[in-house]
């Protein structure tokens, strides 16, 4: 299984994925506290460990110290995941709580998006950087937002209630929030830039799809 599971120290997930679907479970040191309560033992934990004693960690868990303050815990965790040969990673706990961390996490994902296929899940939505041609199935009736990062050119969509036809999006002038899937097959295409897709969960608490 060439997919990793990563927990960050954001809002605690209300519903968890099946951990057996992943090659390894990673977490940052801040997330380790809630994983203990959820009875999840990570394979790898990274961080500066300022408030931990190494004896607190399970003996089977690999502990990697990342004291460099010039980068975020998320970016350092992604580098570790990449170094261990993974191509795909599902990320939980990247949003909620302090929203500046959320923006920083999007920035880190942008930096790694050409090396790792990163999908975020929180208690309200899943989100990811879209390929220049992205096709989705099974989201009929869901709210879908198209957020340029920071701009995206010639965006064309099919299967959304408010279609776009070779239109430009820009974070400072026009974004594509709160659109809705009116078909089961959706395509989103653009020529330049970067686009983050947010797919709102069908109901709360979340339903993972």
VOLOVEX-419821 format. One record per residue (C-alpha): residue in three letters; chain; x negated, y negated, z negated. Coordinates in steps of 0.25 Angstrom, whole numbers. Example, Ala and Ser with C-alpha at 12.3 -4.5 7.8 and 13.67 -1.06 7.14 Angstrom:
ALA  A  -49  18  -31
SER  A  -55  4  -29
This chain:
UNK  A  0  0  0
UNK  A  -7  -13  5
UNK  A  2  -22  -3
UNK  A  -1  -28  -17
UNK  A  8  -34  -27
UNK  A  4  -47  -35
UNK  A  10  -53  -47
UNK  A  7  -68  -50
UNK  A  10  -76  -63
UNK  A  23  -82  -58
UNK  A  37  -79  -61
UNK  A  39  -65  -66
UNK  A  46  -56  -55
UNK  A  60  -52  -59
UNK  A  59  -40  -49
UNK  A  47  -32  -46
UNK  A  42  -25  -34
UNK  A  39  -10  -33
UNK  A  25  -10  -37
UNK  A  22  3  -31
UNK  A  23  -3  -17
UNK  A  10  -10  -19
UNK  A  -4  -6  -18
UNK  A  -8  -14  -31
UNK  A  -2  -24  -41
UNK  A  -10  -37  -43
UNK  A  -7  -48  -53
UNK  A  -13  -61  -58
UNK  A  -16  -61  -73
UNK  A  -4  -70  -76
UNK  A  6  -60  -70
UNK  A  0  -49  -78
UNK  A  8  -53  -90
UNK  A  22  -51  -84
UNK  A  17  -38  -76
UNK  A  14  -32  -90
UNK  A  29  -35  -94
UNK  A  33  -29  -81
UNK  A  25  -16  -83
UNK  A  17  -19  -70
UNK  A  2  -16  -71
UNK  A  -6  -23  -60
UNK  A  -17  -16  -53
UNK  A  -25  -29  -52
UNK  A  -24  -42  -60
UNK  A  -32  -55  -57
UNK  A  -33  -68  -64
UNK  A  -42  -76  -74
UNK  A  -37  -68  -86
UNK  A  -38  -80  -95
UNK  A  -27  -75  -104
UNK  A  -30  -60  -103
UNK  A  -39  -50  -109
UNK  A  -43  -39  -99
UNK  A  -39  -29  -109
UNK  A  -24  -33  -107
UNK  A  -24  -27  -93
UNK  A  -22  -13  -89
UNK  A  -34  -5  -87
UNK  A  -30  -1  -73
UNK  A  -28  -15  -68
UNK  A  -39  -22  -61
UNK  A  -42  -35  -67
UNK  A  -49  -46  -58
UNK  A  -53  -59  -64
UNK  A  -51  -71  -54
UNK  A  -55  -83  -63
UNK  A  -57  -93  -51
UNK  A  -48  -105  -53
UNK  A  -49  -110  -39
UNK  A  -38  -101  -34
UNK  A  -25  -96  -39
UNK  A  -23  -82  -46
UNK  A  -14  -78  -34
UNK  A  -24  -81  -23
UNK  A  -35  -74  -31
UNK  A  -25  -62  -33
UNK  A  -23  -62  -18
UNK  A  -37  -62  -15
UNK  A  -39  -49  -24
UNK  A  -27  -43  -17
UNK  A  -33  -45  -3
UNK  A  -47  -40  -8
UNK  A  -40  -27  -12
UNK  A  -35  -25  2
UNK  A  -20  -29  1
UNK  A  -13  -35  13
UNK  A  0  -38  6
UNK  A  4  -43  -7
UNK  A  18  -46  -14
UNK  A  17  -57  -24
UNK  A  26  -59  -37
UNK  A  25  -70  -47
UNK  A  20  -81  -37
UNK  A  31  -91  -40
UNK  A  39  -96  -51
UNK  A  34  -102  -64
UNK  A  23  -113  -59
UNK  A  27  -117  -45
UNK  A  13  -122  -42
UNK  A  8  -108  -43
UNK  A  18  -104  -33
UNK  A  13  -114  -23
UNK  A  -1  -110  -26
UNK  A  3  -95  -23
UNK  A  9  -99  -10
UNK  A  -4  -106  -6
UNK  A  -12  -94  -10
UNK  A  -3  -85  -2
UNK  A  -5  -94  10
UNK  A  -20  -92  9
UNK  A  -19  -77  9
UNK  A  -8  -75  19
UNK  A  -17  -71  30
UNK  A  -23  -60  22
UNK  A  -12  -55  13
UNK  A  3  -53  16
UNK  A  9  -60  3
UNK  A  23  -59  -1
UNK  A  28  -67  -14
UNK  A  40  -62  -22
UNK  A  47  -70  -33
UNK  A  60  -69  -40
UNK  A  67  -77  -29
UNK  A  60  -75  -16
UNK  A  49  -68  -8
UNK  A  40  -77  0
UNK  A  28  -76  10
UNK  A  20  -82  21
UNK  A  27  -79  34
UNK  A  20  -74  46
UNK  A  22  -82  59
UNK  A  32  -72  63
UNK  A  40  -66  51
UNK  A  51  -57  52
UNK  A  60  -54  40
UNK  A  71  -43  38
UNK  A  81  -40  27
UNK  A  83  -54  22
UNK  A  97  -58  27
UNK  A  104  -68  18
UNK  A  91  -72  11
UNK  A  86  -86  9
UNK  A  73  -88  17
UNK  A  64  -101  16
UNK  A  53  -104  26
UNK  A  42  -113  19
UNK  A  31  -119  27
UNK  A  17  -118  21
UNK  A  15  -130  23
UNK  A  20  -130  38
UNK  A  25  -120  48
UNK  A  28  -122  63
UNK  A  38  -117  73
UNK  A  46  -109  63
UNK  A  57  -100  70
UNK  A  66  -92  62
UNK  A  77  -81  65
UNK  A  87  -75  56
UNK  A  88  -87  47
UNK  A  100  -96  44
UNK  A  93  -109  48
UNK  A  83  -105  60
UNK  A  71  -112  63
UNK  A  66  -113  78
UNK  A  51  -117  79
UNK  A  52  -127  68
UNK  A  41  -132  59
UNK  A  42  -132  44
UNK  A  33  -140  35
UNK  A  33  -140  19
UNK  A  33  -155  19
UNK  A  44  -157  29
UNK  A  53  -145  32
UNK  A  54  -131  26
UNK  A  63  -119  28
UNK  A  69  -117  15
UNK  A  82  -109  12
UNK  A  85  -103  25
UNK  A  93  -90  25
UNK  A  92  -77  33
UNK  A  104  -75  41
UNK  A  99  -62  48
UNK  A  92  -50  43
UNK  A  80  -52  53
UNK  A  72  -65  51
UNK  A  60  -70  59
UNK  A  52  -82  56
UNK  A  41  -87  65
UNK  A  32  -99  65
UNK  A  19  -103  73
UNK  A  11  -111  63
UNK  A  9  -113  48
UNK  A  14  -105  36
UNK  A  28  -101  31
UNK  A  32  -96  18
UNK  A  45  -88  18
UNK  A  53  -87  6
UNK  A  64  -76  5
UNK  A  74  -78  -6
UNK  A  78  -65  -14
UNK  A  92  -60  -11
UNK  A  96  -62  -26
UNK  A  89  -65  -40
UNK  A  82  -58  -46
UNK  A  74  -55  -33
UNK  A  76  -44  -23
UNK  A  63  -40  -17
UNK  A  64  -37  -2
